[in-house]
């Protein structure tokens, strides 16, 4: 979807944590949009407020407040950006009546299922849900080797093996990342997230592990795209991992220049597959 400045000056963000919501909001303001953000307590950075005309702080699960805020401000176009730590789903959720009704109707509580249902509730209220990459398409990971060090022939074999496994795991909506070594799966991402998956894989593989991160086969590309960045590289260094392979054209790469410099200094290969 291509945004056309002047046709609709308001855009909404359903914001999680990390720098992505801030980068998107800043880009939207530069393009002449008014930004209205729903921020999640304990996740979203306060810095986001600097780029917003208005902000609503809510707890996870307050769907009625989320929708009400956008309607009250005549926001007809919204995107999701940032992360919500999945472990908080068990300790800090305060669902309102609308969220409870949605939760009970769902057959399973997997990532994509939840996000699609929330998007559907927004669209029932004539609020379009768009992809955040409209504002930051330069974050999309390109294809090919991005570091000085290239993966070896054996590592490329592991990358292909990991890609096939990650797609199968993603098809079950479990996670986006696997860690492999010598055609053995040593870690699969679940609720703990990518960094913890890498740490666990590193402990088991000891050194030389291959980290593969992909877009789920049935992924709704308006939200929850796979992402990598400087923290990913730092975690790989800590864990002794050797190669990071992520899906080109579908993954977000934050702090690319800093991340690649750090990877080069540590002898890590980064490749868009």
N, C-alpha and C positions, 0 to 999 in steps of 0.2 A: 504494500500500500504506500503510495507516494503522498506525502503531506504537501499542501499548497498554502504557504503563508498568505493570510488575508481572508481565506474562506472560513476558517474557524480558529479563533485565537486562543481557545482554551484547550488544554490537554491535562489529563490526570495521570498520576503515578500511584500504583499500589506498591509501596516501597518496603523492601526488606533491608538487610544489612549490606555492608560493603560499599565500594566506591561507585558501582554501576549506576544506582539511582542518581547520585550527584552528577556524574558525567552526563547522563541523559538529560537531567533538568537544566544543566548549564548550556548544553547544546540547543535545547528547545527554546530557552530564553534568547539565545543569540539569533535564532530564526524568527523571533518576534512572537513567540507564544507565551501566554500566561500559564503558569504551572500550578496545579492544585494537587497536593500530595496527601495520601493517607499513609501515615507512618506507624510502624509497629514498635511498641514500647519494648526496650531491651534488645532491639535489633537495629533499627534505623539510626544513622548518625545525625546528630543535631545540625551538622553543617548543611544538610539538605535544605533547611529552612531559608538559607540565604538566597536561594534561587526560586523560591515559591511565593506566589501571591497569597496563598493561604494553606495552612497545614492542619490536619486532624490526626491527633495521636490516639491510637486504639490498642487494645489487647488482641492477641491472636484469637480469632473466632468471632469477633464482633462484626459480622457481615452486614447486619442492618444499618449500623452506624457508617460503615464504609460506603454502602450504596446511597444512604441518605445524604452524606456529605457531597458526593458528586452531583446528585440531583439538585440539591439546594443551590449549588454554584453553577448550574447549567452546563456541566461538563459532559460532552457527548462522545468523547474519545479518550480511552484510558489504556495504559500499558502497565505490565508487571515488570519490576526490576529489583534485583537484589535477592539476598538469601534469607531464608528463615531456618534456623537450626532445627533439624527434625526432632532432635531429642527433647525440645521444648513442648512438643505435642503431647507429652505425657505429664508435664509438670506445670505448665503455665498457659493453659487455654481457658478462655472465658466465653464460651459460645452464647450468643443471644438466641432469641426465638427463631429467627430466620436461619441461622447457621445450624441449629439443632434439627430443624425440619429437613434441611439439605443433607445433613449427616446421616439421618435415619433412612433416607431414600437411597443412599449409595450402597452398592453391593460390596464394594471394597474401598479401603482408604489408602490407595496408592497415590503417588505424587501427581501423575497426570490426571487421574480421576478427580481429585480434589480441585485442581486448577481449572480443568475443563468445566466442572460444575459451577465454580465461582464465576467463571467467564460467562457461562450460560445465564446465571442470575443477573449479571450486569446487562447482558444483551436483552433480557426480558424487559428491562427498564429503558430500552433504547440508548444504551451506552455501548458503543463499539469498542471491542478489545483488539488492539493492534500490536505489532511486534516492536519492541524497543530498539531493534537494530535500524529502524527507520531514521533514528537520530544519530546513531553511532556505527554506521556500516564499516568504518575503518578499523573497528575492533575485531572483525571477522578474521579468523586464522587462515593464512594462505597455504597453498600446497607446496610440499617440498621440504628439504632440509634447511633449517633456519640458523643453525649454529656452525661453527668452524668444523667441529667433529661430526663426521657422518657415522650412522649406525653400521656395524659390520654386517657381513652376509648372514651370520648366525643370529644377530640381533634383528635383522629384517625378517627372518623366519619367525622369530618370537613375536614380532609386531603383528604379522599377518595372523598368527595363531591367536594372539590376544584380541585382535579386531573381531574375529569370528566369535569368540567366546563373549566378548562385551556386547555384541549385537544380540546374542541369544539371551543374555541376562537382561539387557535393555528391553527386549521384547516382552519380558515378564514384568516390566516396570519396577525392577528391584533397584537398579543403580546404573551409573554411566561409566564406571571405571573398574578395570581389573589390573592386577599386578601379576606378571608371569615371569618365569625363568626356565630356560631349557624345556619349553613346551609343557610346563607344569603351572597350573593356576595356583598362586600362593595367597592371593587375597581378592575378594570380591566386595565392591562397595554396597553397603546397605544404608541403614539409618545414620551411621556415624559420619558420613561424608568422605570426600576424596583424601584429605590430608591424613586422617586416621587410617584409611585404607592403605595408603602408601607406607605409613609407619609400620603397620602390621605386616605388610608384605616384605618390607625391608628387614624386619626382625627374623622372618622365616627364611628369606632368600640369602640373608647375610650381606651380600653385595652383588652389584651387577643386575639388579632387577629391572624389568621393562614395565613402564606404566603406560597403559592404553586407556584413553578416554574418548567416548563416542556419543553421538546423538542417538537416542532410542529410536528404533525403527518406526514406531507410531507416534513419535514426539509431536506435540502441537508446538510449532516453532514460534508461537507468540510468547512463550514463556519457558523458563527452566532449560535454556540452552546450556550445553556443557561449557565450562569456563576453566581457564588456566591463568596463571600469573606468577608474580614473584614469590608468593607464599608457597606455591606448588614447587618451584625450584628449590626454595629453602628447605622444604620438607624432604625433597629427594636427596639433597646433600646430607641432611641429618640421617637419612635412612640408608645411604649408600646406593641409591638407585642410579642407573646408568643412562636410560633413554626415556624421554617423554614423547609419546605419539598421540596426537589428538586429531579429530576428524576435521579436515580442511573444509572451509565454506560453511560450516555449521557450528563451530566452536568459537567462543569469545577469548581473546588473548589480551589481558590487561597488563599494563606496564611493560609493553613488549621489549623496548630497547633495554631497560634495566634488567629484565628477566633474562634476555639473551646474553647480555654481558656477564651476568652472574653464572649462567650455564656454561659459557665459554671458559670462565676462570676455573670452574669446577670439573671441566672435561665431560660435561653432560651433553648428549645429543637431543635436539628438539626437532621434531618433524611433523609436518601437516600431512595427514594420509587421506 
